[in-house]
Amino acid sequence: MRNSVDPFTVEVIRHALTAAAEEMSFVVMRSARSPLLREAGDLSSALTDHKGDLIAQGRDIPIHLGVMSFTVKKFLERVPAERLRPGDVWFLNLPEVGGNHLPDVKAIRPIFLEGRLFAFAVSLAHWGDIGGAWAGSYFAAATETWQEGVRIPPLRLFTADGIDEEKRDFLLANLRGPAEREGDLMAQMASTRAAEGRLLRLGEEHGAATLRAALDRLDDLSEAQMREAIAGLPDGVYEGEDFLDDDGPNGQPAAIRVRVEIAGETAKFDFSGTDDAVAGPLNTTPFVAMAAVYYAIKAVAGPEIQPNGGCYRPLEIRTRPGSILEPGIDKPVVGGNHETSQRAVDAIMRAFEKAVPERLTAGGSTTAGLLIFGGTRRDGAIGTFYETHGGGEGARTDRDGAPVVRVHLTNTMNTPAEIVESEYMIRVDEQRLRRGSGGTGRHRGGDGMRRAYTVMEDGLSLTTMFERRVIAPYGLQGGADGAPFRVTLHRAAGGSRELSGKENLALAKGDRVVMETSGGGGYGTPAEEQAGE
């Protein structure tokens, strides 16, 4: 039965599953309460089979999607399949359960066909607050995970009878902005219900046995495609490294190192040389390291390969216990999700520079560029405004880098100024390109942007969480580095200072925060320098 389904049916089922995953993301964006989800789209959706292997995903955020390849597998280690019932929706955020950081909350719904567990729908959404020591749940001085927010083990919030109100109330009582959080969790539940409906209709049309055979065939096809893509890379051992700005001992850079071995149709990625876990919140999980590998190998070798459990079979990934990428469950990790993950990708790209430089971009603004404003909203509720800021893309061998985009593992949108000003006590004064911030080269890196905010009332707080302030985006093949990230605080009472990349502080009415995002690195030696040679 494994290969007996005709190829036309396989393709129909593949597209139907992908459409179901994408519909999940639309449901969250159209029904969530927080601007972070409905405007910026900081969310992802996926479907797995009954074992937790990925079968389909939306066009969402690579760091989320890579992590969700493991979420259900780790969930099933804690919640055996025999405990699951139709109508269940479980919520969790533990980094050690196939996760990344506490604000990214996963909703998991088991889906049954013909009376048997067949699949899972997984909705991941970044909640604007998950509790903890600081508004927005990014505590720059955190030294342990419990300072970062509420840790949610697998928790059944919904059954076929509806929501468990006692569990819901207990959870929301520990979060800032409970009404907004409730709206977001309900949106996640609804998205998994939409996916269940799609799969039930597919089951009625094709039968569970045909669907299972089609999934097996898709896994085998993706594995074959990945093996062929890896075989197209030159065999050899390649090493690369990249650095966190200032998170090592005594404020020194902290290294992410990778050794890549390409041998025929397989690839090994060994991060054992990465520095030890750091004191602050820039550690991350092995699942994030794996997501970085999945993204990088697809981007470099096979961008058109269907992502599923099969395409990752030819890959072997190793991290070292006690390192930044495998720090232990007590360490803080909130910034590592979107900062250290990007360092892992850049380390892989630096390794591949020695193998296939023509397939790579120079260093880009590989940071979330995160600002979080906390305090009272215009409607009087407590809330947080969470905003990531794009920067310049690195140049390539054949073109300049694009200005102001999200590169590599991130894929969120900006929150429109009109939404910011209508919901929060903040005014957006300025948004424009940061001209000249891209690195020079045969092709120039893309420019970053400049965005300025003015605080309209006392009592707001600010959190920064970004990289590329000290170590700028790198040029490739002789291109120049891009301009580094910079955030400047201009106090209404007088005085200005440049903010660090990880900081919590109080704001006053009239304070002005100016964000200047990094430019991308240039590619190749400039033509005039080549002529001089």
C-alpha positions as CSV (number, residue, x, y, z in Angstrom):
1,M,0.0,0.0,0.0
2,R,3.0,2.3,0.7
3,N,3.5,3.2,-3.0
4,S,0.1,2.2,-4.5
5,V,-1.5,5.7,-4.5
6,D,-1.5,7.3,-7.9
7,P,0.7,10.4,-8.2
8,F,-2.3,12.7,-9.0
9,T,-4.0,11.7,-5.7
10,V,-0.8,12.2,-3.8
11,E,-0.5,15.8,-5.2
12,V,-4.1,16.5,-4.4
13,I,-3.6,15.4,-0.8
14,R,-0.4,17.3,-0.5
15,H,-2.0,20.6,-1.6
16,A,-5.0,20.0,0.6
17,L,-2.9,19.5,3.7
18,T,-0.8,22.6,2.9
19,A,-4.0,24.6,2.4
20,A,-5.3,23.4,5.7
21,A,-2.1,24.5,7.5
22,E,-2.2,27.9,5.8
23,E,-5.9,28.3,6.7
24,M,-5.0,27.8,10.3
25,S,-2.7,30.9,10.2
26,F,-5.5,33.0,8.6
27,V,-7.9,32.0,11.3
28,V,-5.5,33.2,14.0
29,M,-4.8,36.5,12.3
30,R,-8.4,37.2,11.6
31,S,-9.7,36.4,15.1
32,A,-6.8,37.1,17.6
33,R,-7.1,40.0,19.9
34,S,-3.5,41.2,20.0
35,P,-1.9,43.3,17.2
36,L,1.2,41.1,17.5
37,L,-0.9,38.3,15.9
38,R,-3.5,40.0,13.8
39,E,-1.2,42.7,12.3
40,A,2.4,41.4,12.6
41,G,1.6,37.7,12.2
42,D,4.0,36.4,14.9
43,L,2.5,32.9,14.6
44,S,2.9,29.6,12.7
45,S,0.8,26.5,11.9
46,A,1.6,22.9,11.2
47,L,0.1,19.4,10.8
48,T,1.9,16.3,11.9
49,D,1.1,12.6,11.7
50,H,0.1,10.5,14.7
51,K,3.8,10.1,15.7
52,G,4.5,13.8,15.5
53,D,6.4,13.8,12.2
54,L,5.7,17.0,10.1
55,I,3.3,16.5,7.2
56,A,2.4,20.1,6.2
57,Q,3.1,23.7,7.3
58,G,1.9,27.2,6.6
59,R,4.0,29.9,4.9
60,D,5.0,31.2,8.3
61,I,8.1,31.7,10.4
62,P,11.0,29.2,9.8
63,I,12.2,29.2,13.5
64,H,8.7,28.2,14.6
65,L,8.2,25.6,12.0
66,G,11.5,23.9,12.6
67,V,10.8,23.7,16.3
68,M,7.3,22.3,15.7
69,S,8.9,19.3,14.0
70,F,9.6,18.1,17.5
71,T,6.8,19.5,19.6
72,V,4.3,16.7,19.2
73,K,7.0,14.0,19.6
74,K,8.0,15.5,23.0
75,F,4.4,16.1,23.9
76,L,3.6,12.4,23.4
77,E,6.4,11.4,25.8
78,R,4.5,13.2,28.5
79,V,0.9,12.6,27.3
80,P,0.5,9.0,25.9
81,A,-1.8,8.7,22.9
82,E,-4.3,6.6,24.9
83,R,-5.1,9.7,27.0
84,L,-6.2,11.7,24.0
85,R,-9.8,12.2,22.9
86,P,-11.6,13.9,20.1
87,G,-12.3,17.5,21.0
88,D,-9.1,17.9,23.1
89,V,-6.9,20.9,22.7
90,W,-3.7,21.0,24.8
91,F,-1.6,24.1,25.5
92,L,2.1,24.2,26.4
93,N,5.2,26.4,26.3
94,L,7.9,24.4,28.0
95,P,11.2,24.9,26.0
96,E,12.2,21.4,26.8
97,V,9.0,19.9,25.3
98,G,10.0,20.6,21.7
99,G,9.9,24.3,22.3
100,N,11.9,27.5,22.0
101,H,10.9,30.2,24.6
102,L,8.0,30.8,27.0
103,P,6.1,33.4,25.0
104,D,5.6,31.0,22.1
105,V,2.6,29.0,23.2
106,K,1.6,25.9,21.3
107,A,-2.0,24.6,21.0
108,I,-2.2,20.9,20.0
109,R,-5.3,19.1,18.8
110,P,-5.4,15.4,18.2
111,I,-7.4,14.5,15.1
112,F,-9.1,11.1,14.7
113,L,-10.1,9.4,11.5
114,E,-12.2,6.2,11.4
115,G,-12.0,6.0,15.2
116,R,-8.2,6.1,15.4
117,L,-5.6,8.8,16.1
118,F,-4.4,10.0,12.7
119,A,-2.8,13.5,13.0
120,F,-2.3,16.6,15.1
121,A,-3.0,20.2,14.3
122,V,-0.4,22.6,16.0
123,S,-0.9,26.3,16.3
124,L,2.0,28.4,17.7
125,A,1.4,32.0,18.7
126,H,3.6,34.5,20.4
127,W,1.7,35.8,23.4
128,G,2.4,39.5,24.2
129,D,2.9,38.6,27.9
130,I,3.5,35.3,29.6
131,G,4.1,36.7,33.1
132,G,7.5,37.0,34.7
133,A,9.5,39.8,36.1
134,W,9.0,42.5,33.4
135,A,6.2,43.6,31.1
136,G,6.3,41.6,27.9
137,S,8.2,38.7,29.6
138,Y,11.6,39.8,28.3
139,F,13.8,40.3,31.5
140,A,17.2,41.4,30.4
141,A,18.8,40.5,33.8
142,A,17.2,37.0,34.0
143,T,19.5,34.3,35.3
144,E,16.9,31.5,35.4
145,T,13.9,30.5,33.4
146,W,11.4,31.1,36.2
147,Q,12.0,34.8,36.0
148,E,10.8,34.8,32.4
149,G,7.2,33.8,32.9
150,V,4.7,31.1,33.5
151,R,5.9,27.6,32.5
152,I,3.0,25.6,31.0
153,P,3.4,21.9,30.9
154,P,0.9,20.0,28.6
155,L,-2.4,21.4,29.9
156,R,-5.8,20.2,28.5
157,L,-7.7,23.5,28.2
158,F,-10.5,22.2,25.9
159,T,-12.4,18.9,25.7
160,A,-15.4,18.0,23.6
161,D,-17.5,19.6,26.3
162,G,-15.8,23.0,25.9
163,I,-13.2,25.0,27.8
164,D,-12.0,24.1,31.3
165,E,-12.8,27.4,33.0
166,E,-10.8,26.7,36.2
167,K,-7.6,26.0,34.3
168,R,-8.2,29.0,32.0
169,D,-8.7,31.4,35.0
170,F,-5.7,30.1,36.8
171,L,-3.5,30.7,33.7
172,L,-4.9,34.1,32.9
173,A,-4.5,35.3,36.5
174,N,-0.8,35.1,36.1
175,L,-0.5,37.1,32.9
176,R,-0.6,40.8,32.1
177,G,-3.5,41.7,29.7
178,P,-5.6,38.7,30.4
179,A,-8.5,39.7,28.1
180,E,-6.0,39.9,25.2
181,R,-4.4,36.6,26.1
182,E,-7.8,34.9,26.3
183,G,-8.7,36.2,22.8
184,D,-5.5,34.9,21.4
185,L,-5.8,31.4,23.0
186,M,-9.4,31.1,21.6
187,A,-8.1,32.0,18.2
188,Q,-5.5,29.3,18.4
189,M,-8.2,26.8,19.4
190,A,-10.4,27.8,16.5
191,S,-7.5,27.4,14.1
192,T,-6.9,23.8,15.2
193,R,-10.7,23.1,14.8
194,A,-10.6,24.4,11.2
195,A,-7.7,22.0,10.4
196,E,-9.7,19.2,12.0
197,G,-12.6,19.9,9.7
198,R,-10.4,19.9,6.6
199,L,-8.8,16.5,7.6
200,L,-12.2,15.0,8.3
201,R,-13.4,16.0,4.9
202,L,-10.2,14.6,3.3
203,G,-10.8,11.3,5.2
204,E,-14.4,11.1,4.0
205,E,-13.2,11.6,0.4
206,H,-10.2,9.4,0.3
207,G,-10.3,7.2,3.4
208,A,-7.7,7.0,6.1
209,A,-5.6,4.2,4.4
210,T,-5.2,6.2,1.2
211,L,-4.2,9.3,3.2
212,R,-1.6,7.3,5.2
213,A,-0.2,5.8,2.0
214,A,0.0,9.3,0.4
215,L,1.9,10.7,3.5
216,D,4.4,7.8,3.3
217,R,4.9,8.5,-0.4
218,L,5.4,12.3,0.3
219,D,8.0,11.5,3.0
220,D,9.9,9.2,0.6
221,L,9.9,11.8,-2.2
222,S,11.1,14.6,0.1
223,E,13.9,12.4,1.4
224,A,15.0,11.5,-2.1
225,Q,15.0,15.2,-3.0
226,M,17.0,16.2,0.0
227,R,19.6,13.5,-0.7
228,E,19.9,14.6,-4.3
229,A,20.3,18.3,-3.1
230,I,23.0,17.4,-0.6
231,A,24.8,15.3,-3.2
232,G,25.0,18.5,-5.2
233,L,27.2,20.1,-2.5
234,P,31.0,19.4,-2.7
235,D,32.1,16.7,-0.2
236,G,34.2,18.0,2.6
237,V,34.4,19.3,6.1
238,Y,33.6,23.0,6.6
239,E,33.7,25.1,9.7
240,G,32.0,28.4,10.5
241,E,31.4,30.6,13.5
242,D,29.4,33.7,14.5
243,F,29.1,35.6,17.7
244,L,26.6,37.1,20.1
245,D,27.5,40.7,20.7
246,D,28.4,40.9,24.4
247,D,26.8,38.0,26.3
248,G,29.9,36.1,27.2
249,P,31.9,36.5,30.5
250,N,32.7,40.1,31.3
251,G,30.6,41.4,28.4
252,Q,32.7,39.6,25.7
253,P,31.3,38.1,22.6
254,A,30.0,34.5,22.8
255,A,30.7,32.1,19.9
256,I,28.4,29.8,18.1
257,R,30.5,27.3,16.2
258,V,29.6,24.6,13.7
259,R,31.4,21.8,11.9
260,V,29.6,20.7,8.7
261,E,30.5,17.4,7.1
262,I,29.1,16.7,3.6
263,A,29.5,13.1,2.5
264,G,27.6,11.9,-0.5
265,E,23.9,12.2,0.2
266,T,24.2,13.0,4.0
267,A,25.2,16.0,6.0
268,K,26.3,16.3,9.6
269,F,26.2,19.5,11.7
270,D,28.2,19.5,14.9
271,F,27.8,22.5,17.2
272,S,29.9,21.0,20.0
273,G,32.5,23.8,19.8
274,T,29.9,26.4,20.8
275,D,30.7,28.3,24.0
276,D,29.3,27.4,27.3
277,A,25.8,28.6,28.4
278,V,25.7,32.3,29.2
279,A,24.3,33.9,32.3
280,G,21.6,35.9,30.6
281,P,18.6,35.1,28.3
282,L,20.5,34.4,25.1
283,N,20.7,30.6,25.6
284,T,18.4,28.5,23.5
285,T,17.3,24.8,23.0
286,P,18.6,22.0,20.8
287,F,15.3,22.2,18.9
288,V,16.2,25.8,17.8
289,A,19.6,24.7,16.6
290,M,17.9,21.9,14.6
291,A,15.5,24.5,13.1
292,A,18.4,26.6,12.1
293,V,20.0,23.6,10.3
294,Y,16.7,22.7,8.6
295,Y,16.3,26.3,7.3
296,A,19.9,26.6,6.2
297,I,20.2,23.4,4.3
298,K,16.9,24.0,2.5
299,A,17.9,27.5,1.6
300,V,21.3,26.5,0.3
301,A,20.7,23.1,-1.2
302,G,17.0,22.6,-1.9
303,P,14.6,25.5,-1.4
304,E,11.8,23.8,-3.3
305,I,11.8,20.6,-1.3
306,Q,8.5,19.9,0.4
307,P,9.1,20.2,4.2
308,N,8.0,17.1,6.0
309,G,9.5,14.4,8.2
310,G,11.2,12.7,5.2
311,C,13.3,15.6,4.1
312,Y,15.2,15.7,7.4
313,R,16.2,12.0,7.5
314,P,19.6,12.6,5.7
315,L,20.6,15.1,8.4
316,E,22.5,14.5,11.6
317,I,22.7,17.3,14.2
318,R,24.7,17.4,17.4
319,T,24.8,20.0,20.2
320,R,26.8,19.8,23.5
321,P,25.1,19.7,26.9
322,G,26.1,22.7,28.9
323,S,26.5,24.9,25.8
324,I,24.5,27.9,24.7
325,L,22.5,25.6,22.4
326,E,21.8,23.0,25.1
327,P,22.0,24.8,28.4
328,G,19.7,22.8,30.7
329,I,16.1,23.6,31.6
330,D,16.9,26.1,34.4
331,K,18.6,28.6,32.1
332,P,16.8,31.7,30.6
333,V,16.2,31.5,26.9
334,V,13.8,34.2,25.8
335,G,16.1,36.1,23.5
336,G,17.8,33.0,22.2
337,N,14.7,32.1,20.2
338,H,15.3,34.9,17.6
339,E,18.8,36.0,18.3
340,T,21.0,32.9,19.0
341,S,19.0,31.0,16.4
342,Q,20.2,33.5,13.8
343,R,23.8,33.2,15.0
344,A,23.5,29.5,14.3
345,V,22.3,30.2,10.7
346,D,25.1,32.7,10.1
347,A,27.7,30.2,11.4
348,I,26.4,27.6,8.9
349,M,26.5,30.2,6.1
350,R,30.0,31.1,7.0
351,A,31.0,27.5,6.8
352,F,29.3,27.1,3.4
353,E,31.2,30.2,2.1
354,K,34.1,27.8,1.5
355,A,31.9,25.4,-0.4
356,V,29.3,27.3,-2.4
357,P,29.7,31.1,-2.1
358,E,27.7,31.7,-5.2
359,R,24.6,30.4,-3.4
360,L,24.9,32.6,-0.4
361,T,23.9,36.1,0.7
362,A,26.3,38.2,2.8
363,G,25.3,38.9,6.4
364,G,22.0,40.6,6.9
365,S,20.2,42.2,9.8
366,T,19.8,38.8,11.5
367,T,18.2,40.0,14.6
368,A,14.6,40.6,15.7
369,G,15.5,44.2,16.5
370,L,13.0,44.0,19.3
371,L,11.4,46.8,21.3
372,I,8.7,46.1,23.8
373,F,6.7,49.0,25.3
374,G,4.7,48.1,28.4
375,G,2.0,50.0,30.4
376,T,-1.5,51.2,30.1
377,R,-3.2,51.2,26.7
378,R,-5.5,53.8,25.4
379,D,-8.5,51.8,26.5
380,G,-7.2,51.7,30.0
381,A,-6.2,48.0,30.0
382,I,-2.7,46.8,30.8
383,G,-0.9,45.7,27.7
384,T,2.4,45.5,25.8
385,F,3.4,46.7,22.3
386,Y,5.8,44.1,20.9
387,E,7.6,45.2,17.7
388,T,10.3,43.6,15.7
389,H,12.2,45.8,13.2
390,G,13.6,44.6,9.8
391,G,16.9,45.7,8.4
392,G,19.1,45.3,5.3
393,E,19.5,42.0,3.4
394,G,23.0,41.0,2.5
395,A,24.0,41.3,-1.1
396,R,24.5,38.2,-3.4
397,T,26.8,37.3,-6.2
398,D,24.3,38.7,-8.8
399,R,22.5,41.5,-7.1
400,D,22.3,44.1,-4.3
401,G,20.6,43.3,-1.0
402,A,17.0,44.4,-0.5
403,P,16.3,47.2,2.0
404,V,14.3,46.7,5.2
405,V,13.3,43.0,5.2
406,R,13.2,40.1,7.6
407,V,16.0,37.7,6.7
408,H,16.5,34.0,7.3
409,L,14.5,32.6,10.2
410,T,12.1,35.5,10.8
411,N,9.0,36.3,8.7
412,T,6.8,38.8,10.7
413,M,5.3,42.0,9.4
414,N,5.6,45.5,11.0
415,T,2.7,47.0,12.9
416,P,1.2,49.9,11.0
417,A,1.8,53.3,12.6
418,E,-2.0,53.9,12.7
419,I,-2.5,50.7,14.8
420,V,0.3,51.7,17.2
421,E,-1.1,55.2,17.8
422,S,-4.7,54.1,18.1
423,E,-4.1,51.4,20.7
424,Y,-1.0,52.5,22.7
425,M,0.2,55.7,24.3
426,I,3.0,56.0,21.7
427,R,3.4,58.2,18.6
428,V,5.3,57.1,15.6
429,D,7.2,60.3,14.5
430,E,9.4,58.9,11.7
431,Q,9.9,55.9,9.5
432,R,12.3,56.0,6.6
433,L,15.3,54.3,5.1
434,R,18.7,54.5,6.8
435,R,20.5,55.6,3.7
436,G,24.0,54.3,3.2
437,S,23.8,51.7,6.0
438,G,24.4,48.8,3.5
439,G,27.9,47.6,3.1
440,T,29.8,48.4,-0.1
441,G,31.0,45.7,-2.6
442,R,30.6,44.6,-6.1
443,H,27.0,44.5,-5.0
444,R,25.8,46.6,-2.0
445,G,24.0,45.4,1.0
446,G,20.5,46.6,1.6
447,D,19.8,49.6,3.7
448,G,18.2,49.4,7.2
449,M,15.6,51.8,8.5
450,R,15.0,54.5,11.0
451,R,11.9,54.6,13.1
452,A,11.2,57.0,16.0
453,Y,8.7,56.7,18.8
454,T,7.5,59.4,21.3
455,V,6.0,58.4,24.6
456,M,2.7,60.2,25.2
457,E,2.2,59.4,29.0
458,D,4.2,58.6,32.1
459,G,4.4,55.1,33.4
460,L,5.5,53.2,30.3
461,S,8.4,50.7,30.3
462,L,10.8,49.7,27.5
463,T,12.7,46.5,26.8
464,T,15.4,46.1,24.1
465,M,16.4,42.7,22.8
466,F,18.6,42.9,19.7
467,E,22.0,41.9,18.3
468,R,24.2,43.2,15.6
469,R,24.9,46.3,17.7
470,V,28.6,45.4,18.3
471,I,29.3,42.8,15.6
472,A,27.9,44.2,12.3
473,P,26.4,42.1,9.5
474,Y,29.4,40.6,7.6
475,G,30.4,41.2,4.0
476,L,31.1,38.2,1.8
477,Q,33.9,37.5,-0.7
478,G,35.5,40.9,-0.1
479,G,32.4,43.0,0.5
480,A,32.2,45.5,3.4
481,D,30.2,45.0,6.6
482,G,26.9,46.7,7.0
483,A,26.2,49.4,9.6
484,P,25.5,48.1,13.1
485,F,22.2,48.3,14.9
486,R,21.6,51.4,17.1
487,V,18.8,52.5,19.5
488,T,19.1,55.9,21.1
489,L,17.0,57.3,24.0
490,H,16.4,61.0,24.1
491,R,15.0,62.0,27.5
492,A,12.4,64.7,27.6
493,A,14.1,66.0,30.7
494,G,17.4,66.4,28.8
495,G,20.2,64.1,27.8
496,S,20.6,61.2,25.4
497,R,22.3,57.8,25.4
498,E,22.6,54.8,23.2
499,L,20.8,51.8,24.7
500,S,22.4,48.4,25.0
501,G,21.0,45.4,23.2
502,K,19.4,43.8,26.3
503,E,17.9,46.4,28.7
504,N,14.8,47.1,30.8
505,L,14.0,50.7,31.8
506,A,11.2,53.1,32.7
507,L,10.1,55.9,30.4
508,A,8.5,59.3,30.9
509,K,6.2,61.4,28.9
510,G,8.0,63.1,26.0
511,D,10.8,60.6,25.9
512,R,11.9,59.7,22.3
513,V,13.2,56.3,21.2
514,V,15.0,56.2,17.9
515,M,15.6,52.8,16.3
516,E,18.2,52.5,13.5
517,T,18.4,49.0,12.1
518,S,21.5,47.5,10.6
519,G,22.3,47.4,6.9
520,G,23.3,44.2,5.0
521,G,26.8,43.3,4.1
522,G,28.2,43.8,0.7
523,Y,29.2,41.0,-1.7
524,G,32.5,40.9,-3.7
525,T,35.4,43.3,-4.0
526,P,34.2,46.7,-5.4
527,A,34.9,47.1,-9.1
528,E,37.3,50.1,-8.5
529,E,39.4,48.0,-6.2
530,Q,39.5,45.2,-8.7
531,A,40.7,47.7,-11.4
532,G,43.4,48.9,-9.0
533,E,44.8,45.4,-8.7
